[in-house]
Amino acid sequence: MIELEGVPELIDPVMVAAFEGWNDAGDAASTAVAHLEREWKGEVFAALDAEDYYDFQVNRPTVWMDAGVRKITWPTTRLSVVRVGGEKPRDLVLVRGIEPSMRWRSFCNELLGFAHELGVELVVVLGALLGDTPHTRPVPISGTTSDPDLARRMDLEETKYEGPTGIVGVLQEACTHAGVPAVSLWAAVPHYVSQPPNPKATLALLNRLEDLIDVRIPLGELPEDARAWQVGVDQLAAEDSEVAEYVQTLEEARDTAELPEASGEAIAREFERYLRRRDGGPAEGDTGPGTPPYRWEGHGERTRPPKPPKPSGEDDGASGDRPSED
């Protein structure tokens, strides 16, 4: 029995979820949800029981000091809610945690129970995978769904992926079977610079999410962080001739391919986003009086600079589904 005392009736709620681990290359997806929590001062209202879903020898708890008292933070998945203001306010239910170690079907059923109780109208799961993409080009974002009607209405791909999957793929299918509209947004992270953080991929995910759910997301310092990240990787790549040559090969392959980013629709979308952000006045996501106090109990957000790129393209285990593959 799920009890959600203290959570007000939500307006057109959308659930946005991301999980650290296999589906989160460069921590791009989990950092995107952390950004939404931070910018909109997310109020945590529920946490799944860590004992039910996590192997603590794989995802270990952390000990910390609070006014001289030792406390333990257990690895789990937390839910928070934020209200996006503006002319058409709506609520976001943010789900951020770690890919569970066990009982995935029960895990998904519990999240769907929250979605049902809160009246969630759409579930958007964010993911990031390692790919053969150059860091110097726009981050490819693919949006997929198992629902043909939803694919047509929201200009998404109908997933045809076959192969190993992670919690993102399992949760999306659980939503489909439960009759809950669900979408996955995937960012492709250069495999030769896969170490977190990757603010450029995080920014690309948030821009695509903004278009999908029709809200204006405050970006804060993220655009500047993305530019600084690319400059840093440029400098590191320039110091290694083999890496520089490899990046050039990826650039040539990317530039000669048919780029979705160059389509008329994508250009129009970028122009509309520019006009929205150019307008004066507060953003739709700006909070005012009466906003619940910010309580972020997250973990793992990193701000360290990227490490040197690895020309071997070794997989750090963070790659996820490749939903656009047939």
Secondary structure by P-SEA (a helix, b strand, c coil): cccccccccccbbbbbbbbcccccccaaaaaaaaaaaaaaccccccccccccccccccbbbbbbbcccbbbbbcbbbbbbbbbbbcccccccbbbbbcccccaaaaaaaaaaaaaaaacccbbbbbbbbbccccccccbbbbbbcccaaaaaaaccccccccccccaaaaaaaaaaaaccbbbbbbbbccccccccccaaaaaaaaaaaaaaccccccccaaaaaaaaaaaaaaaaaaacaaaaaaaaaaaaaaaacccccccaaaaaaaaaaaaaaacccccccccccccccccccccccccccccccccccccccccccccccc
